[in-house]
Amino acid sequence: MPLPAAFAGRLRVPVIAAPMFLISGPDLVVSCCRNGVVGSFPALNQRSTAGFADWLDEISGRLDDADDAAPFGVNLVVHRSNPRLEADLAVVIERRVPLIITSLGLNRDLIKAVHGYGGLVFHDVINLAFAAKAADAGVDGLIAVLAGAGGHAGPLNPFAALADIRRIFDGTLILGGALSTGAQVAAVRMAGADMAYLGTRFMATQESMAPEALRSMLLGASAADIVYTPAISGVHGNFLRPSILAAGRDPDDLSKPASLDFGATEAKAWRDIWAAGQGVGTIDDLPAAADLCLRLANEYEAALAGAGRLSCRAVGEPVG
């Protein structure tokens, strides 16, 4: 499917910088949007609805003079453990936020409300069952957060998942999971997705709110340092082994927490134990977000331009 009409002519590369809890803020969102990538952040990164509204006003104000900037998005946690959903949604409607990324639950009234002012709703899914429910609820896009993605992610192979989801959904399809380069974004497009969802790569930028210890950990980590476990938040996710050790827990002997933690409370599960994806091994620098966006775009265009050379048949050779 083509990208949403609201995205037309506003993307340098078909990428969403994923909303990362305690990591994504106005500086990262604005820099991404000004450089042709959809920037986003979780509403819960501001610890009050009033603070959330202030961030929306700041982002909108800083993008006012950039008519061709990419749209920005906000993540709303729909799970019942989020006591701010109703209040934050009211702010979203009042500010007419272009893109809402919902996760950890579906809310048909929310979808209807966002559509009411012309906004888009993309929904995180980790398996085909969740994808089918979201498609039936009328979301505009499905974000398949699959094997290797940082934070809450499903175990499915992305190629299998993309094929299955396309059978039931003809909206915008976004793929996340261990993606860090523009060439990988091109591969995602060739595999049948419309956009790529990058989190960990944008975590390692100058504008992210990642603490210095996490930045250093990202630069020294590889896929072998990622632990897939439900023991941090109560739901399976990918986390950095060194951060689990630093928090005084044994990554090889973890017990599931008594209650779910999706970031709606001040919890050590996200403040001290850090999520990251298996693509962390490709990260060896901390660029400005603008430079990263340009790098991704250049790598993406180069990969597409070179794709024809991969053909097993010589140019001009007849088929059969």
Residue pairs with C-beta under 8 A, 6 or more apart in sequence:
1 170
1 171
1 172
1 173
1 194
2 194
3 11
3 14
3 172
3 194
3 195
4 120
4 140
4 141
4 172
6 71
6 98
6 99
6 120
7 38
7 70
7 71
9 68
10 36
10 68
10 69
10 70
10 71
11 36
11 37
11 38
11 70
12 35
12 36
12 37
12 70
12 293
12 294
12 297
13 36
13 37
13 182
13 185
13 293
13 296
13 297
13 300
14 185
14 189
14 194
14 195
14 196
14 300
15 37
15 38
15 185
15 195
15 196
15 197
15 198
15 293
15 296
16 37
16 38
16 40
16 73
16 122
16 143
16 174
16 195
16 196
16 197
16 198
17 24
17 28
17 29
17 32
17 37
17 38
17 39
17 40
17 198
17 199
17 202
17 289
18 24
18 40
18 150
18 176
18 197
18 198
18 199
18 202
19 40
19 41
19 42
19 45
19 73
19 74
19 75
19 101
20 41
20 42
20 150
20 151
20 199
20 202
20 203
20 208
20 275
21 42
21 44
21 45
21 151
21 263
21 270
21 275
22 45
22 209
22 263
22 270
22 271
23 45
23 203
23 208
23 209
23 210
24 39
24 40
24 41
24 42
24 45
24 202
24 208
24 209
25 41
25 45
25 55
25 207
25 208
25 209
26 41
26 55
26 58
26 59
26 62
27 207
27 289
28 39
28 41
28 202
28 205
28 207
28 208
28 209
28 289
29 39
29 40
29 41
29 59
29 72
30 39
30 59
30 62
30 63
30 72
31 39
31 205
31 207
31 288
31 289
31 290
31 293
32 38
32 39
32 70
32 72
32 202
32 289
32 293
33 39
33 63
33 66
33 69
33 70
33 71
33 72
34 63
34 66
34 69
34 290
35 70
35 289
35 290
35 293
35 294
36 70
36 293
36 297
37 70
37 293
37 296
38 70
38 71
38 72
38 73
38 99
38 195
39 70
39 72
39 73
40 72
40 73
40 74
40 75
40 99
40 101
41 55
41 74
41 75
42 74
42 75
42 77
42 263
43 52
43 74
43 75
43 76
43 77
43 84
43 88
43 92
44 75
44 77
44 82
44 84
44 263
44 264
45 55
45 209
46 52
46 54
46 55
47 266
49 84
49 87
49 88
49 91
52 88
52 91
53 91
53 95
56 74
56 91
56 92
56 95
56 97
57 95
59 72
60 95
63 69
63 72
71 98
71 99
72 97
72 98
72 99
73 97
73 98
73 99
73 100
73 101
73 122
74 92
74 97
74 99
74 100
74 101
75 100
75 101
75 102
75 103
76 82
76 85
76 88
76 89
76 92
76 100
76 101
76 102
76 103
76 110
77 85
77 103
77 104
77 105
77 262
77 263
77 264
78 85
78 102
78 103
78 104
78 105
78 106
78 107
78 110
79 104
79 105
79 260
79 262
79 264
80 105
81 260
81 261
81 262
81 264
82 262
82 264
83 264
84 264
85 107
85 110
89 110
89 113
92 100
92 114
92 119
93 113
93 114
93 116
93 117
96 117
96 118
96 119
97 119
98 119
98 120
99 119
99 120
99 121
99 122
100 110
100 114
100 119
100 120
100 121
100 122
101 121
101 122
101 123
101 124
101 143
102 110
102 111
102 121
102 122
102 123
102 124
102 139
103 123
103 124
103 152
104 124
104 152
104 235
104 262
106 123
106 133
106 134
106 137
108 137
108 138
110 121
111 121
111 137
111 138
111 139
112 138
114 120
114 121
115 121
115 138
120 140
120 141
121 139
121 140
121 141
122 139
122 140
122 141
122 142
122 143
122 172
122 174
123 134
123 137
123 139
123 141
123 142
123 143
124 143
124 145
124 152
125 131
125 134
125 142
125 143
125 144
125 145
125 154
125 165
126 144
126 145
126 146
126 152
126 153
126 154
126 156
127 154
127 156
127 161
128 156
128 161
128 164
128 165
128 168
131 142
131 144
131 164
131 165
131 168
131 169
132 168
134 142
135 142
135 168
135 169
135 171
139 171
140 171
140 172
141 171
141 172
141 173
141 174
141 194
142 165
142 169
142 171
142 172
142 173
142 174
143 174
143 175
143 176
143 197
144 154
144 156
144 158
144 161
144 162
144 165
144 173
144 174
144 175
144 176
144 177
144 193
145 151
145 152
145 153
145 154
145 176
145 177
145 197
146 153
146 154
146 155
146 156
146 157
146 158
146 161
146 175
146 176
146 177
147 153
147 154
147 155
147 156
147 157
147 158
147 177
147 178
147 278
148 177
148 178
148 223
148 226
148 238
148 277
148 278
148 279
149 176
149 177
149 178
149 197
149 199
149 238
149 277
149 278
150 199
150 200
150 203
150 237
150 238
150 275
150 276
150 277
151 199
151 237
151 238
151 275
152 233
152 235
152 236
152 237
153 176
153 177
153 228
153 236
153 237
153 238
153 277
154 161
154 236
155 228
155 236
158 175
158 177
158 188
158 191
159 191
162 173
162 175
162 191
162 192
162 193
163 192
165 173
166 173
166 192
172 194
172 195
173 192
173 193
173 194
173 195
174 193
174 194
174 195
174 196
174 197
175 188
175 191
175 193
175 195
175 196
175 197
176 196
176 197
176 198
176 199
177 197
177 277
177 278
177 279
178 223
178 277
178 278
178 279
179 185
179 188
179 196
179 197
179 198
179 201
179 277
179 279
180 198
180 200
180 201
180 279
180 282
180 283
181 282
181 296
181 299
182 295
182 296
182 297
182 298
182 299
182 300
182 301
182 302
182 303
183 299
183 300
183 302
183 303
184 196
184 279
185 196
185 198
185 296
185 299
185 300
185 303
186 299
186 300
186 303
186 304
186 307
187 303
188 195
188 196
189 196
189 304
190 307
198 296
199 277
200 218
200 276
200 277
200 279
200 280
200 283
201 279
201 282
201 283
201 292
202 208
202 289
202 292
203 210
203 214
203 218
203 276
204 210
204 215
204 218
204 219
204 283
204 285
204 286
205 286
205 287
205 288
205 289
205 292
206 286
206 287
206 288
206 289
207 288
207 289
208 289
210 218
213 246
214 240
214 243
214 274
215 286
217 240
217 242
217 243
217 274
218 240
218 276
218 280
218 283
219 283
219 284
219 285
219 286
220 242
221 240
221 242
221 276
221 280
221 281
221 283
222 280
222 281
223 278
223 279
223 280
223 281
225 240
225 241
225 242
225 280
226 238
226 239
226 240
226 241
226 276
226 277
226 278
226 280
227 238
227 239
227 240
227 241
227 244
227 251
227 254
228 236
228 237
228 238
229 236
229 237
229 239
229 251
229 254
230 236
230 237
230 256
231 254
231 255
231 256
231 257
232 239
232 244
232 254
232 257
232 261
232 269
232 273
233 257
233 260
233 261
233 262
233 269
233 270
234 256
234 257
234 259
234 260
234 261
235 260
235 262
237 275
238 275
238 276
238 277
238 278
239 273
239 274
239 275
239 276
240 273
240 274
240 275
240 276
240 280
241 251
243 272
243 273
243 274
244 250
244 251
244 254
244 273
245 251
246 272
247 268
247 272
247 273
249 273
257 269
261 267
261 269
261 270
263 270
287 295
308 315
313 319
